[in-house]
């Protein structure tokens, strides 16, 4: 607030659709809508495919792909209603070099 901005910190497990809905609704209640979504959460695993257990693969995809999709899906109706919206999806680097 010292800088003239207001934030709404919110902890969300992106594997949980109810938590995602609650986060978006809290945001709409506080700010009146959603103008921008930054999908920045991710699970990383810097191992070779042959060394990746299926459980780890499922975790990574449930957060990185499904979580981004679910959060975007929850925000889009509010963006459409407001006549404006932007979605920015971050990703890990392609190489670890």
C-alpha positions as CSV (number, residue, x, y, z in Angstrom):
1,X,0.0,0.0,0.0
2,X,2.9,2.3,0.5
3,X,3.5,2.1,-3.3
4,X,-0.2,2.8,-4.0
5,X,-1.1,-0.7,-5.0
6,X,-3.2,-3.4,-3.4
7,X,-2.4,-7.1,-3.6
8,X,-4.4,-10.2,-2.6
9,X,-2.0,-12.9,-1.6
10,X,-3.6,-16.3,-2.0
11,X,-2.1,-19.8,-1.7
12,X,-3.5,-22.3,-4.1
13,X,-2.8,-25.9,-4.9
14,X,-3.3,-25.9,-8.7
15,X,-4.3,-29.6,-8.6
16,X,-7.5,-28.6,-6.7
17,X,-10.3,-27.1,-8.8
18,X,-12.2,-25.9,-5.7
19,X,-9.1,-23.9,-4.5
20,X,-8.7,-22.4,-8.0
21,X,-12.4,-21.3,-8.0
22,X,-12.1,-19.9,-4.5
23,X,-9.0,-17.9,-5.5
24,X,-10.7,-16.5,-8.6
25,X,-13.9,-15.6,-6.8
26,X,-11.9,-13.9,-4.0
27,X,-10.1,-11.9,-6.6
28,X,-13.4,-10.9,-8.3
29,X,-14.9,-10.0,-5.0
30,X,-11.9,-7.8,-4.0
31,X,-11.2,-6.1,-7.4
32,X,-14.4,-6.5,-9.3
33,X,-13.0,-8.6,-12.1
34,X,-9.9,-10.2,-13.6
35,X,-7.8,-8.2,-16.1
36,X,-4.7,-10.3,-16.2
37,X,-3.6,-13.8,-15.3
38,X,0.1,-14.8,-15.0
39,X,0.5,-18.6,-14.9
40,X,3.8,-18.8,-13.2
41,X,3.6,-21.9,-11.0
42,X,5.4,-25.0,-12.1
43,X,6.9,-28.2,-10.9
44,X,10.4,-28.9,-12.2
45,X,12.3,-32.2,-12.6
46,X,15.7,-32.0,-14.2
47,X,16.2,-35.7,-14.9
48,X,16.3,-37.8,-18.0
49,X,13.1,-39.4,-19.1
50,X,14.3,-42.9,-18.3
51,X,14.9,-41.7,-14.7
52,X,11.5,-40.1,-14.3
53,X,8.9,-42.1,-12.4
54,X,5.3,-41.9,-13.8
55,X,4.2,-40.4,-10.5
56,X,6.6,-37.5,-10.9
57,X,5.5,-37.0,-14.6
58,X,1.8,-36.9,-13.4
59,X,2.7,-34.3,-10.7
60,X,4.5,-32.1,-13.2
61,X,1.7,-32.2,-15.8
62,X,-1.0,-31.8,-13.2
63,X,0.6,-28.5,-12.1
64,X,2.2,-27.2,-15.3
65,X,-0.4,-28.1,-17.9
66,X,-3.6,-28.9,-16.1
67,X,-3.1,-26.2,-13.5
68,X,-2.5,-23.4,-16.0
69,X,-5.5,-24.6,-18.1
70,X,-7.8,-24.7,-15.0
71,X,-6.8,-21.3,-13.8
72,X,-7.2,-19.8,-17.2
73,X,-10.6,-21.5,-17.6
74,X,-11.7,-20.1,-14.3
75,X,-10.6,-16.5,-15.2
76,X,-11.9,-16.3,-18.8
77,X,-15.6,-15.8,-18.0
78,X,-14.6,-12.7,-15.9
79,X,-12.3,-11.4,-18.6
80,X,-15.0,-11.9,-21.2
81,X,-17.6,-10.2,-19.0
82,X,-15.2,-7.2,-18.5
83,X,-14.5,-7.0,-22.2
84,X,-10.7,-7.3,-21.6
85,X,-8.2,-9.8,-20.4
86,X,-4.7,-11.1,-20.9
87,X,-3.2,-14.5,-20.0
88,X,0.6,-14.8,-19.7
89,X,1.9,-18.4,-19.3
90,X,5.5,-18.7,-18.1
91,X,7.5,-21.9,-18.7
92,X,10.8,-23.3,-17.5
93,X,13.8,-22.9,-19.8
94,X,14.0,-25.3,-22.6
95,X,17.6,-26.3,-21.7
96,X,19.4,-26.3,-18.4
97,X,22.6,-24.9,-19.9
